[in-house]
């Protein structure tokens, strides 16, 4: 089992910045990738950014150049630095911990960007 706890969401004006954190606990040795997804009102949850244990990253086209994912292995924490936020970034952001055969999710943190 893997537990994920997110923090750092909030309300920010367009052009502002936020940093999300996700702390992992439990069977962290089995995690091979962590990432961030978001879900605006509606059923679809979309990839924002993902990072493997080897440090390989990938980003949604809509956030490239604005968002940066990083991880601190000593703290078992992954971060999402979000700069130049836009109203369309408004969503609930979920942390993902991927182990072979299963994805674990955090409870989500709300990010709201006002215009």
C-alpha positions, 0 to 999 in steps of 0.5 A, spaced: 500 500 500 502 507 498 499 513 501 499 520 498 498 526 501 498 533 497 498 540 499 499 547 496 493 548 492 489 555 493 487 561 489 491 565 485 491 570 480 492 569 473 500 570 472 501 567 479 505 561 481 503 555 486 507 549 488 504 543 490 507 537 494 505 530 494 508 526 500 508 518 499 509 513 505 508 506 505 511 501 500 514 507 497 520 502 494 515 499 489 513 506 486 516 506 479 513 513 477 510 519 480 506 524 477 500 529 477 493 529 474 488 534 474 480 534 473 476 540 471 468 539 472 467 533 468 469 526 468 476 526 465 482 526 469 488 528 464 496 528 465 499 534 467 506 531 469 510 525 470 517 523 473 520 516 473 524 514 478 530 515 473 528 522 473 525 522 466 519 527 465 513 528 461 508 534 460 502 535 457 503 540 452 498 545 455 503 546 461 510 545 457 514 551 459 510 553 465 510 547 470 516 543 472 515 537 476 521 534 481 522 529 486 526 529 493 527 521 494 530 523 501 523 526 503 519 521 498 516 527 495 514 530 489 513 537 487 509 541 481 512 548 480 506 552 477 508 558 474 504 563 469 498 560 471 492 561 467 484 560 468 484 554 464 489 551 469 483 551 474 482 544 477 483 539 482 490 536 482 491 529 484 498 526 485 499 519 482 504 513 485 505 508 480 507 501 482 507 495 477 500 493 476 496 499 480 496 506 480 495 510 487 492 516 488 492 522 493 485 525 495 486 531 491 488 539 492 484 544 489 487 550 484 483 556 482 486 561 478 482 567 477 482 572 471 
